[in-house]
Amino acid sequence: MEEWTREGYTFDDVMLLPEYSDILPADVDTSTILTPKICLAIPLVSAAMDTVTGSRTAIAMAREGGIGIVHRNLSIKEQVEEVKRVKRFESQMIRNPVSLSPDEPIRTALEVMEMHHISGVPIVEGEKLVGILTNRDLRFEQNFDQPVSSLMTKENLITAREGTTLEQAEEILHKNKIEKLPIVDAAGNLKGLFTVKDIMKRRQFPNASKDDHGRLLVGAAVGVRGDAWERAKALAEAEVDVLVVDTAHGHSKGVLEMIRRVSAELSVQVIAGNVVTPEGTRALIESGADAVKVGLGPGSICTTRIVAGVGMPQVTAIHECPLAGGADSIMIGSLFAGTDESPGDIILYDGERYKEYRGMGSLAAMKRYSRDRYGQDPETDPGKLVPEGIEGRVPYKGPLGNVIHQLIGGLRAGMGYIGAKTIPEMKRARFIRVSPASVRESHPHGVHDIKEAPNYQRGWY
């Protein structure tokens, strides 16, 4: 491919060549390295776009083995809360669980349980565990002004000591037919909590992307101007796993300075972008980026190449930017925008269901927080913004997990065709150039569709 890549090629211009294979799709390994400290079971990352990745998408992505990058078209407080929702959703053992004092009214306990989507709360005096309040204790109760102590379970309270493993906790929960197991130290102080709910989630999603404490992995986007540093610090304090320094032009002074500062002062992995040249890639890496995001203008809702006249066809950019081989993972926007988990409501149009999808360079997105992503002054009059994206809609696709299943199924099939057992082995695959006629031939032709396939719909691609 090297001799013709400079001409500029998109995915419609090339096709992978099948080769001898002794590998079945079911036997391939789709795991990949996102950064030196983050491994994923599948090479999928959801884009930091306000119609793609909020906490619901990030949770679904991590449960399936990928990772979601929470968009930054939010206030710092709002974005931090989105990250915290992901980190609280699931864990091996909940550290510093939400708790209440025995003097709090039942009304407050109900509010706390609803806010955090939990079915029970440990009750403490200072740090000492004195009881637990669950939905079972509250069933049919009408007096919400009485103190928690009047209803909480305090006699024969079942607990376990620090150091209890997940397997031991599961055995205790099963033996005693309880759903929550408080963990205490020698003095009876609350140190953590195991729940049946988290154990069941672990079984349901064995390939989930998790940190050392069993919590789901999540990333978040930051910029380089305005409140960018305060945002980065707040997200790091919320224990985000990776920050994405997210701008349209990554090979720039502000991005390089932000990478250096984050790398030096915060204990978090850093992804930076976007770039489309080897020089840009090298500059980001030398500044401290743990991974590089490649692409300028290939998105279905991006108009940068038309408005600004700059960019590079995506296949060529992917080929030229990596210092060794091809990409290790892909970031997806439009394919995930139509799922249940993406932000926004389902839209009915001519009897069909859709969801909104817009570029972060669209006028509507720029009117919030994203204008600095395109180098435009945050104080610019909204009427004078120069958008580099559009607003549109995409077909509603149902649960994100179903979409991911089909994408990974296609990846597995492709790896089987070219004889690649792992993602790194795929980088040795050979490409062939194809003509427009070949592209037409690649799609179903000469027939009328009578049933829709779950992984193919005319107009998607």
C-alpha positions, 0 to 999 in steps of 0.5 A, a space after each residue: 500500500 505504501 507506494 500509492 497511499 499518498 494519493 489519498 484513500 478512503 475506506 471505500 477505495 480499498 479492501 482487505 485481501 483474504 489469505 490462507 487461514 487456519 483460524 475460525 472467527 470464534 477463536 480470534 482474540 479481539 483484545 487491544 491496548 488503548 494506552 500502556 496502562 489500559 487494555 480493552 477486550 474489544 477495540 471500540 471507543 465511543 466518541 466524545 460527542 454530545 449525541 453519542 457518549 454520556 454516562 449511559 453509553 459509557 457504562 454500556 461500552 465498558 460492560 461490553 469490553 470497550 470504553 466510552 469518552 464522556 463529552 465535554 459539552 457540559 459544565 465541569 460539575 455535570 461532566 464530573 457527575 457523568 464520570 462518577 455515575 460510571 465509576 459507581 455503577 459497578 465494583 468488586 467491592 464498593 469503597 466508601 459506600 453511601 451511608 446515613 446516620 441513624 438520626 436521619 429521617 426515612 424521607 432522606 434515606 428514600 431520597 438518597 436511595 433514589 438519587 444513587 439508584 441503590 436498594 439499601 444504605 449502611 447506617 453509621 455513627 461516625 464511622 462505626 456501622 450500627 445497622 443497614 436500611 434496605 427496601 425490605 425494611 421500608 416496604 409498606 411504610 407510610 411515616 417518612 418523618 421517623 428516624 432511620 434507627 426505628 426501621 433499620 436492621 440492627 440485630 444479628 447484622 451480618 458483616 465480614 472483615 477487611 480482606 474478604 475476597 469476592 468469592 468469600 463474599 458471594 458465599 456469605 451472601 448466598 448462605 444468609 440469603 442477603 443482598 448486601 454485605 458490609 465490610 468492617 475493620 476490627 473496631 467495627 468501622 465501615 470500610 466497604 460493601 459487597 452486593 449481589 447486584 455487582 456479583 451478578 453484573 460481573 457474571 453477565 459481562 465477564 469481559 467488562 473493562 474494569 479498573 483495579 477496584 472492579 469499577 468500570 473504565 471511563 474516559 472524558 474529554 477536555 479542551 485546551 482553553 478557558 476552564 480546561 485545566 480546572 476541568 482536567 483536575 476535577 475529572 482526575 479527582 473523580 478518578 476518570 481512567 483516561 483524559 482525551 485532549 480533544 481538539 480538531 487540530 492536535 498538532 498545535 501549541 495549546 494541545 502540546 502544552 496541555 498534554 505536558 501539564 496533564 502528564 506531569 501533574 495528574 495521575 491519569 492516562 492521556 489520549 490526544 488528537 486529532 492529527 493526520 501526519 507523522 509529524 503531528 503524531 510524533 509531536 503528541 507522543 514526545 509531549 507525553 500522550 499515551 495514545 494518539 487520535 487520528 483523523 481530520 474531517 472523515 466524520 459523516 457530520 463533519 464539514 471541516 474539509 469543505 469549510 476550511 479546505 484541510 484534512 486527509 482521507 482516513 485510510 491514508 491518515 491511519 497508514 501514515 500516522 502510526 509509528 508501527 503498524 495500523 490503529 489499535 482501536 477505533 472511535 465511533 460516533 454515528 453508529 452508536 448515536 442511534 442506540 438506546 443509550 446515547 443522549 437524546 430522545 427517539 424522534 418519529 419522522 414519516 413513521 420511522 424512528 431516529 435519534 439526533 446526531 450532530 457534529 461537535 463543530 455544528 452551530 448548536 454544539 458550538 453554542 455550548 462549550 465546544 467552540 474552542 475545539 475548533 479554535 474559536 473564541 469562547 466569547 465569540 458572538 453566537 451569530 458570528 461562529 463559523 461551524 464545521 459540522 452539521 446537525 442531522 439524524 440517524 436511524 434508531 438501532 436499539 440497545 448498544 450491546 446489539 450493535 457492538 455484537 454485530 460489529 465485533 462479529 464482523 471483525 471476527 469474520 474478517 480476522 478469520 478470512 485473513 488468518 489473523 488471530 490477534 489485532 496486532 496480526 491484522 496490521 500485516 493484512 494486505 489491501 487492494 484498491 477497488 473501483 467505484 464499480 467494485 464498491 457497488 458490487 460489494 453491496 447487495 445488487 440486482 435484488 429487492 430486499 425482503 428482510 432487513 439484516 441486523 448488521 446491514 441496512 441500505 443508507 447506513 454506510 
